[in-house]
Amino acid sequence: MVFGAILTISGSVSIANIMTKLVRKLKQMAKKRAHRKTVLKRKMERVQKELEEEEERKNRHLERETDLEMQRQEQGVEHNATEGAEMNKNVMRVVGGLMLEAPKQKAKKQLRRKQVKRKEAARERGAAIADQLGRKWETKKRRVKQRAQIRNEDLHD
């Protein structure tokens, strides 16, 4: 009878240890889940904000273009003759009866053969390094997953 009482006491202690570990693990998992939710929420907010900014930028650009076109229409032909030199600087494009400013593209600088060769070699080196790092991170992720599976198996046993 004394032996049975000792067994129940030691058994309850080990169960209590397991329960505290499980509670701690559950709290940790809940914390991670909450953090993941906040991170995803912030990401969604950031993407939404970027989309709104892009839309606002497009609207401002379109308004500026329409204002310029309205000024050109109001000022008429006599002002267009004096503006000829200015129009050469800003490339104009007719779109649906409207004259719009086209963005000016910079001329690309011609590279020498040696420079082209160097750039190509650097690009290949960069690709090789990126592949190597990719493999490194894939193996690291795989190891982390394996450790997590082992931990989960230990918890369930």
PyMOL commands that place a pseudoatom at each C-alpha (Angstrom):
pseudoatom trace, name=CA, resn=MET, resi=1, chain=A, elem=C, hetatm=0, pos=[0.000, 0.000, 0.000]
pseudoatom trace, name=CA, resn=VAL, resi=2, chain=A, elem=C, hetatm=0, pos=[2.857, 2.377, 0.791]
pseudoatom trace, name=CA, resn=PHE, resi=3, chain=A, elem=C, hetatm=0, pos=[4.505, 1.414, -2.487]
pseudoatom trace, name=CA, resn=GLY, resi=4, chain=A, elem=C, hetatm=0, pos=[1.287, 2.239, -4.385]
pseudoatom trace, name=CA, resn=ALA, resi=5, chain=A, elem=C, hetatm=0, pos=[1.123, 5.680, -2.720]
pseudoatom trace, name=CA, resn=ILE, resi=6, chain=A, elem=C, hetatm=0, pos=[4.731, 6.412, -3.682]
pseudoatom trace, name=CA, resn=LEU, resi=7, chain=A, elem=C, hetatm=0, pos=[4.047, 5.305, -7.261]
pseudoatom trace, name=CA, resn=THR, resi=8, chain=A, elem=C, hetatm=0, pos=[1.030, 7.595, -7.559]
pseudoatom trace, name=CA, resn=ILE, resi=9, chain=A, elem=C, hetatm=0, pos=[2.985, 10.532, -6.154]
pseudoatom trace, name=CA, resn=SER, resi=10, chain=A, elem=C, hetatm=0, pos=[5.937, 9.997, -8.516]
pseudoatom trace, name=CA, resn=GLY, resi=11, chain=A, elem=C, hetatm=0, pos=[3.539, 9.295, -11.390]
pseudoatom trace, name=CA, resn=SER, resi=12, chain=A, elem=C, hetatm=0, pos=[1.652, 12.512, -10.729]
pseudoatom trace, name=CA, resn=VAL, resi=13, chain=A, elem=C, hetatm=0, pos=[4.932, 14.438, -10.603]
pseudoatom trace, name=CA, resn=SER, resi=14, chain=A, elem=C, hetatm=0, pos=[6.011, 13.116, -14.001]
pseudoatom trace, name=CA, resn=ILE, resi=15, chain=A, elem=C, hetatm=0, pos=[2.537, 13.819, -15.413]
pseudoatom trace, name=CA, resn=ALA, resi=16, chain=A, elem=C, hetatm=0, pos=[2.750, 17.334, -13.967]
pseudoatom trace, name=CA, resn=ASN, resi=17, chain=A, elem=C, hetatm=0, pos=[6.142, 17.821, -15.656]
pseudoatom trace, name=CA, resn=ILE, resi=18, chain=A, elem=C, hetatm=0, pos=[4.758, 16.609, -18.964]
pseudoatom trace, name=CA, resn=MET, resi=19, chain=A, elem=C, hetatm=0, pos=[1.702, 18.842, -18.586]
pseudoatom trace, name=CA, resn=THR, resi=20, chain=A, elem=C, hetatm=0, pos=[3.811, 21.921, -17.826]
pseudoatom trace, name=CA, resn=LYS, resi=21, chain=A, elem=C, hetatm=0, pos=[5.978, 21.160, -20.854]
pseudoatom trace, name=CA, resn=LEU, resi=22, chain=A, elem=C, hetatm=0, pos=[2.892, 20.772, -23.020]
pseudoatom trace, name=CA, resn=VAL, resi=23, chain=A, elem=C, hetatm=0, pos=[1.370, 23.985, -21.693]
pseudoatom trace, name=CA, resn=ARG, resi=24, chain=A, elem=C, hetatm=0, pos=[4.633, 25.814, -22.324]
pseudoatom trace, name=CA, resn=LYS, resi=25, chain=A, elem=C, hetatm=0, pos=[4.798, 24.373, -25.855]
pseudoatom trace, name=CA, resn=LEU, resi=26, chain=A, elem=C, hetatm=0, pos=[1.175, 25.329, -26.558]
pseudoatom trace, name=CA, resn=LYS, resi=27, chain=A, elem=C, hetatm=0, pos=[1.790, 28.877, -25.337]
pseudoatom trace, name=CA, resn=GLN, resi=28, chain=A, elem=C, hetatm=0, pos=[4.871, 29.101, -27.550]
pseudoatom trace, name=CA, resn=MET, resi=29, chain=A, elem=C, hetatm=0, pos=[2.906, 27.846, -30.551]
pseudoatom trace, name=CA, resn=ALA, resi=30, chain=A, elem=C, hetatm=0, pos=[0.120, 30.352, -29.875]
pseudoatom trace, name=CA, resn=LYS, resi=31, chain=A, elem=C, hetatm=0, pos=[2.690, 33.125, -29.640]
pseudoatom trace, name=CA, resn=LYS, resi=32, chain=A, elem=C, hetatm=0, pos=[4.229, 32.078, -32.974]
pseudoatom trace, name=CA, resn=ARG, resi=33, chain=A, elem=C, hetatm=0, pos=[0.796, 31.904, -34.600]
pseudoatom trace, name=CA, resn=ALA, resi=34, chain=A, elem=C, hetatm=0, pos=[-0.096, 35.385, -33.324]
pseudoatom trace, name=CA, resn=HIS, resi=35, chain=A, elem=C, hetatm=0, pos=[3.209, 36.766, -34.567]
pseudoatom trace, name=CA, resn=ARG, resi=36, chain=A, elem=C, hetatm=0, pos=[2.712, 35.137, -37.960]
pseudoatom trace, name=CA, resn=LYS, resi=37, chain=A, elem=C, hetatm=0, pos=[-0.770, 36.691, -38.172]
pseudoatom trace, name=CA, resn=THR, resi=38, chain=A, elem=C, hetatm=0, pos=[0.583, 40.161, -37.374]
pseudoatom trace, name=CA, resn=VAL, resi=39, chain=A, elem=C, hetatm=0, pos=[3.373, 39.753, -39.928]
pseudoatom trace, name=CA, resn=LEU, resi=40, chain=A, elem=C, hetatm=0, pos=[0.883, 38.698, -42.609]
pseudoatom trace, name=CA, resn=LYS, resi=41, chain=A, elem=C, hetatm=0, pos=[-1.410, 41.587, -41.665]
pseudoatom trace, name=CA, resn=ARG, resi=42, chain=A, elem=C, hetatm=0, pos=[1.450, 44.081, -41.954]
pseudoatom trace, name=CA, resn=LYS, resi=43, chain=A, elem=C, hetatm=0, pos=[2.440, 42.586, -45.304]
pseudoatom trace, name=CA, resn=MET, resi=44, chain=A, elem=C, hetatm=0, pos=[-1.111, 42.921, -46.614]
pseudoatom trace, name=CA, resn=GLU, resi=45, chain=A, elem=C, hetatm=0, pos=[-1.285, 46.529, -45.370]
pseudoatom trace, name=CA, resn=ARG, resi=46, chain=A, elem=C, hetatm=0, pos=[2.040, 47.311, -47.042]
pseudoatom trace, name=CA, resn=VAL, resi=47, chain=A, elem=C, hetatm=0, pos=[0.906, 45.838, -50.366]
pseudoatom trace, name=CA, resn=GLN, resi=48, chain=A, elem=C, hetatm=0, pos=[-2.410, 47.702, -50.148]
pseudoatom trace, name=CA, resn=LYS, resi=49, chain=A, elem=C, hetatm=0, pos=[-0.592, 50.956, -49.395]
pseudoatom trace, name=CA, resn=GLU, resi=50, chain=A, elem=C, hetatm=0, pos=[1.780, 50.446, -52.341]
pseudoatom trace, name=CA, resn=LEU, resi=51, chain=A, elem=C, hetatm=0, pos=[-1.165, 49.791, -54.661]
pseudoatom trace, name=CA, resn=GLU, resi=52, chain=A, elem=C, hetatm=0, pos=[-2.915, 52.944, -53.464]
pseudoatom trace, name=CA, resn=GLU, resi=53, chain=A, elem=C, hetatm=0, pos=[0.261, 55.006, -53.911]
pseudoatom trace, name=CA, resn=GLU, resi=54, chain=A, elem=C, hetatm=0, pos=[0.754, 53.630, -57.426]
pseudoatom trace, name=CA, resn=GLU, resi=55, chain=A, elem=C, hetatm=0, pos=[-2.845, 54.455, -58.327]
pseudoatom trace, name=CA, resn=GLU, resi=56, chain=A, elem=C, hetatm=0, pos=[-2.453, 57.966, -56.880]
pseudoatom trace, name=CA, resn=ARG, resi=57, chain=A, elem=C, hetatm=0, pos=[0.775, 58.454, -58.849]
pseudoatom trace, name=CA, resn=LYS, resi=58, chain=A, elem=C, hetatm=0, pos=[-0.950, 57.382, -62.066]
pseudoatom trace, name=CA, resn=ASN, resi=59, chain=A, elem=C, hetatm=0, pos=[-3.850, 59.744, -61.379]
pseudoatom trace, name=CA, resn=ARG, resi=60, chain=A, elem=C, hetatm=0, pos=[-1.488, 62.676, -60.750]
pseudoatom trace, name=CA, resn=HIS, resi=61, chain=A, elem=C, hetatm=0, pos=[0.426, 61.904, -63.940]
pseudoatom trace, name=CA, resn=LEU, resi=62, chain=A, elem=C, hetatm=0, pos=[-2.786, 61.711, -65.964]
pseudoatom trace, name=CA, resn=GLU, resi=63, chain=A, elem=C, hetatm=0, pos=[-4.039, 64.992, -64.459]
pseudoatom trace, name=CA, resn=ARG, resi=64, chain=A, elem=C, hetatm=0, pos=[-0.758, 66.695, -65.333]
pseudoatom trace, name=CA, resn=GLU, resi=65, chain=A, elem=C, hetatm=0, pos=[-0.953, 65.392, -68.888]
pseudoatom trace, name=CA, resn=THR, resi=66, chain=A, elem=C, hetatm=0, pos=[-4.549, 66.560, -69.291]
pseudoatom trace, name=CA, resn=ASP, resi=67, chain=A, elem=C, hetatm=0, pos=[-3.661, 69.992, -67.877]
pseudoatom trace, name=CA, resn=LEU, resi=68, chain=A, elem=C, hetatm=0, pos=[-0.788, 70.288, -70.357]
pseudoatom trace, name=CA, resn=GLU, resi=69, chain=A, elem=C, hetatm=0, pos=[-3.056, 69.261, -73.221]
pseudoatom trace, name=CA, resn=MET, resi=70, chain=A, elem=C, hetatm=0, pos=[-5.715, 71.763, -72.152]
pseudoatom trace, name=CA, resn=GLN, resi=71, chain=A, elem=C, hetatm=0, pos=[-3.106, 74.546, -72.036]
pseudoatom trace, name=CA, resn=ARG, resi=72, chain=A, elem=C, hetatm=0, pos=[-1.924, 73.620, -75.510]
pseudoatom trace, name=CA, resn=GLN, resi=73, chain=A, elem=C, hetatm=0, pos=[-5.480, 73.639, -76.838]
pseudoatom trace, name=CA, resn=GLU, resi=74, chain=A, elem=C, hetatm=0, pos=[-6.229, 77.039, -75.244]
pseudoatom trace, name=CA, resn=GLN, resi=75, chain=A, elem=C, hetatm=0, pos=[-3.017, 78.736, -76.363]
pseudoatom trace, name=CA, resn=GLY, resi=76, chain=A, elem=C, hetatm=0, pos=[-3.483, 77.632, -79.934]
pseudoatom trace, name=CA, resn=VAL, resi=77, chain=A, elem=C, hetatm=0, pos=[-1.178, 77.744, -82.952]
pseudoatom trace, name=CA, resn=GLU, resi=78, chain=A, elem=C, hetatm=0, pos=[0.690, 81.021, -82.271]
pseudoatom trace, name=CA, resn=HIS, resi=79, chain=A, elem=C, hetatm=0, pos=[2.220, 79.682, -79.067]
pseudoatom trace, name=CA, resn=ASN, resi=80, chain=A, elem=C, hetatm=0, pos=[3.097, 76.321, -80.671]
pseudoatom trace, name=CA, resn=ALA, resi=81, chain=A, elem=C, hetatm=0, pos=[5.480, 78.047, -83.088]
pseudoatom trace, name=CA, resn=THR, resi=82, chain=A, elem=C, hetatm=0, pos=[7.528, 79.524, -80.213]
pseudoatom trace, name=CA, resn=GLU, resi=83, chain=A, elem=C, hetatm=0, pos=[7.360, 76.264, -78.322]
pseudoatom trace, name=CA, resn=GLY, resi=84, chain=A, elem=C, hetatm=0, pos=[8.981, 74.271, -81.140]
pseudoatom trace, name=CA, resn=ALA, resi=85, chain=A, elem=C, hetatm=0, pos=[12.400, 74.163, -79.500]
pseudoatom trace, name=CA, resn=GLU, resi=86, chain=A, elem=C, hetatm=0, pos=[10.859, 73.094, -76.221]
pseudoatom trace, name=CA, resn=MET, resi=87, chain=A, elem=C, hetatm=0, pos=[8.891, 70.313, -77.896]
pseudoatom trace, name=CA, resn=ASN, resi=88, chain=A, elem=C, hetatm=0, pos=[12.101, 68.871, -79.307]
pseudoatom trace, name=CA, resn=LYS, resi=89, chain=A, elem=C, hetatm=0, pos=[13.407, 68.431, -75.762]
pseudoatom trace, name=CA, resn=ASN, resi=90, chain=A, elem=C, hetatm=0, pos=[10.267, 66.654, -74.574]
pseudoatom trace, name=CA, resn=VAL, resi=91, chain=A, elem=C, hetatm=0, pos=[9.309, 63.868, -76.932]
pseudoatom trace, name=CA, resn=MET, resi=92, chain=A, elem=C, hetatm=0, pos=[5.595, 64.136, -77.676]
pseudoatom trace, name=CA, resn=ARG, resi=93, chain=A, elem=C, hetatm=0, pos=[3.307, 61.289, -78.654]
pseudoatom trace, name=CA, resn=VAL, resi=94, chain=A, elem=C, hetatm=0, pos=[-0.206, 61.483, -80.062]
pseudoatom trace, name=CA, resn=VAL, resi=95, chain=A, elem=C, hetatm=0, pos=[-2.539, 59.068, -78.303]
pseudoatom trace, name=CA, resn=GLY, resi=96, chain=A, elem=C, hetatm=0, pos=[-6.202, 59.118, -79.288]
pseudoatom trace, name=CA, resn=GLY, resi=97, chain=A, elem=C, hetatm=0, pos=[-6.073, 62.711, -80.500]
pseudoatom trace, name=CA, resn=LEU, resi=98, chain=A, elem=C, hetatm=0, pos=[-4.187, 63.916, -77.402]
pseudoatom trace, name=CA, resn=MET, resi=99, chain=A, elem=C, hetatm=0, pos=[-0.555, 64.968, -77.370]
pseudoatom trace, name=CA, resn=LEU, resi=100, chain=A, elem=C, hetatm=0, pos=[1.166, 63.385, -74.387]
pseudoatom trace, name=CA, resn=GLU, resi=101, chain=A, elem=C, hetatm=0, pos=[4.726, 63.649, -73.118]
pseudoatom trace, name=CA, resn=ALA, resi=102, chain=A, elem=C, hetatm=0, pos=[6.636, 60.429, -73.581]
pseudoatom trace, name=CA, resn=PRO, resi=103, chain=A, elem=C, hetatm=0, pos=[9.328, 59.677, -71.011]
pseudoatom trace, name=CA, resn=LYS, resi=104, chain=A, elem=C, hetatm=0, pos=[12.786, 60.385, -72.316]
pseudoatom trace, name=CA, resn=GLN, resi=105, chain=A, elem=C, hetatm=0, pos=[15.036, 57.347, -72.445]
pseudoatom trace, name=CA, resn=LYS, resi=106, chain=A, elem=C, hetatm=0, pos=[18.730, 57.677, -71.816]
pseudoatom trace, name=CA, resn=ALA, resi=107, chain=A, elem=C, hetatm=0, pos=[21.034, 56.417, -74.528]
pseudoatom trace, name=CA, resn=LYS, resi=108, chain=A, elem=C, hetatm=0, pos=[22.904, 53.331, -73.398]
pseudoatom trace, name=CA, resn=LYS, resi=109, chain=A, elem=C, hetatm=0, pos=[26.648, 53.688, -73.243]
pseudoatom trace, name=CA, resn=GLN, resi=110, chain=A, elem=C, hetatm=0, pos=[28.558, 51.425, -75.602]
pseudoatom trace, name=CA, resn=LEU, resi=111, chain=A, elem=C, hetatm=0, pos=[30.842, 49.026, -73.742]
pseudoatom trace, name=CA, resn=ARG, resi=112, chain=A, elem=C, hetatm=0, pos=[34.175, 47.716, -74.912]
pseudoatom trace, name=CA, resn=ARG, resi=113, chain=A, elem=C, hetatm=0, pos=[34.653, 43.996, -75.487]
pseudoatom trace, name=CA, resn=LYS, resi=114, chain=A, elem=C, hetatm=0, pos=[36.747, 43.686, -72.341]
pseudoatom trace, name=CA, resn=GLN, resi=115, chain=A, elem=C, hetatm=0, pos=[34.069, 45.413, -70.248]
pseudoatom trace, name=CA, resn=VAL, resi=116, chain=A, elem=C, hetatm=0, pos=[31.366, 43.167, -71.701]
pseudoatom trace, name=CA, resn=LYS, resi=117, chain=A, elem=C, hetatm=0, pos=[33.490, 40.118, -70.883]
pseudoatom trace, name=CA, resn=ARG, resi=118, chain=A, elem=C, hetatm=0, pos=[34.013, 41.301, -67.297]
pseudoatom trace, name=CA, resn=LYS, resi=119, chain=A, elem=C, hetatm=0, pos=[30.320, 42.001, -66.798]
pseudoatom trace, name=CA, resn=GLU, resi=120, chain=A, elem=C, hetatm=0, pos=[29.383, 38.581, -68.141]
pseudoatom trace, name=CA, resn=ALA, resi=121, chain=A, elem=C, hetatm=0, pos=[31.911, 36.895, -65.826]
pseudoatom trace, name=CA, resn=ALA, resi=122, chain=A, elem=C, hetatm=0, pos=[30.593, 38.873, -62.844]
pseudoatom trace, name=CA, resn=ARG, resi=123, chain=A, elem=C, hetatm=0, pos=[27.007, 37.927, -63.743]
pseudoatom trace, name=CA, resn=GLU, resi=124, chain=A, elem=C, hetatm=0, pos=[27.958, 34.238, -63.931]
pseudoatom trace, name=CA, resn=ARG, resi=125, chain=A, elem=C, hetatm=0, pos=[29.770, 34.469, -60.583]
pseudoatom trace, name=CA, resn=GLY, resi=126, chain=A, elem=C, hetatm=0, pos=[26.712, 36.099, -59.045]
pseudoatom trace, name=CA, resn=ALA, resi=127, chain=A, elem=C, hetatm=0, pos=[24.444, 33.368, -60.414]
pseudoatom trace, name=CA, resn=ALA, resi=128, chain=A, elem=C, hetatm=0, pos=[26.780, 30.670, -59.068]
pseudoatom trace, name=CA, resn=ILE, resi=129, chain=A, elem=C, hetatm=0, pos=[26.858, 32.296, -55.625]
pseudoatom trace, name=CA, resn=ALA, resi=130, chain=A, elem=C, hetatm=0, pos=[23.066, 32.649, -55.626]
pseudoatom trace, name=CA, resn=ASP, resi=131, chain=A, elem=C, hetatm=0, pos=[22.682, 28.954, -56.497]
pseudoatom trace, name=CA, resn=GLN, resi=132, chain=A, elem=C, hetatm=0, pos=[25.109, 27.967, -53.758]
pseudoatom trace, name=CA, resn=LEU, resi=133, chain=A, elem=C, hetatm=0, pos=[23.282, 30.078, -51.163]
pseudoatom trace, name=CA, resn=GLY, resi=134, chain=A, elem=C, hetatm=0, pos=[19.961, 28.681, -52.352]
pseudoatom trace, name=CA, resn=ARG, resi=135, chain=A, elem=C, hetatm=0, pos=[21.180, 25.132, -51.826]
pseudoatom trace, name=CA, resn=LYS, resi=136, chain=A, elem=C, hetatm=0, pos=[22.548, 26.098, -48.418]
pseudoatom trace, name=CA, resn=TRP, resi=137, chain=A, elem=C, hetatm=0, pos=[19.222, 27.539, -47.273]
pseudoatom trace, name=CA, resn=GLU, resi=138, chain=A, elem=C, hetatm=0, pos=[17.264, 24.585, -48.681]
pseudoatom trace, name=CA, resn=THR, resi=139, chain=A, elem=C, hetatm=0, pos=[19.371, 22.119, -46.696]
pseudoatom trace, name=CA, resn=LYS, resi=140, chain=A, elem=C, hetatm=0, pos=[19.059, 24.286, -43.604]
pseudoatom trace, name=CA, resn=LYS, resi=141, chain=A, elem=C, hetatm=0, pos=[15.257, 24.403, -43.949]
pseudoatom trace, name=CA, resn=ARG, resi=142, chain=A, elem=C, hetatm=0, pos=[15.150, 20.649, -44.479]
pseudoatom trace, name=CA, resn=ARG, resi=143, chain=A, elem=C, hetatm=0, pos=[17.177, 20.066, -41.306]
pseudoatom trace, name=CA, resn=VAL, resi=144, chain=A, elem=C, hetatm=0, pos=[14.927, 22.379, -39.304]
pseudoatom trace, name=CA, resn=LYS, resi=145, chain=A, elem=C, hetatm=0, pos=[11.846, 20.507, -40.560]
pseudoatom trace, name=CA, resn=GLN, resi=146, chain=A, elem=C, hetatm=0, pos=[13.411, 17.162, -39.652]
pseudoatom trace, name=CA, resn=ARG, resi=147, chain=A, elem=C, hetatm=0, pos=[14.212, 18.384, -36.147]
pseudoatom trace, name=CA, resn=ALA, resi=148, chain=A, elem=C, hetatm=0, pos=[10.648, 19.658, -35.761]
pseudoatom trace, name=CA, resn=GLN, resi=149, chain=A, elem=C, hetatm=0, pos=[9.266, 16.288, -36.871]
pseudoatom trace, name=CA, resn=ILE, resi=150, chain=A, elem=C, hetatm=0, pos=[11.496, 14.489, -34.375]
pseudoatom trace, name=CA, resn=ARG, resi=151, chain=A, elem=C, hetatm=0, pos=[10.363, 16.874, -31.616]
pseudoatom trace, name=CA, resn=ASN, resi=152, chain=A, elem=C, hetatm=0, pos=[6.717, 16.314, -32.524]
pseudoatom trace, name=CA, resn=GLU, resi=153, chain=A, elem=C, hetatm=0, pos=[7.214, 12.542, -32.500]
pseudoatom trace, name=CA, resn=ASP, resi=154, chain=A, elem=C, hetatm=0, pos=[8.811, 12.816, -29.052]
pseudoatom trace, name=CA, resn=LEU, resi=155, chain=A, elem=C, hetatm=0, pos=[5.862, 14.878, -27.817]
pseudoatom trace, name=CA, resn=HIS, resi=156, chain=A, elem=C, hetatm=0, pos=[3.309, 12.380, -29.117]
pseudoatom trace, name=CA, resn=ASP, resi=157, chain=A, elem=C, hetatm=0, pos=[5.119, 9.311, -27.737]
for i in range(1, 157): cmd.bond("trace and resi %d" % i, "trace and resi %d" % (i + 1))
show_as sticks, trace
zoom trace
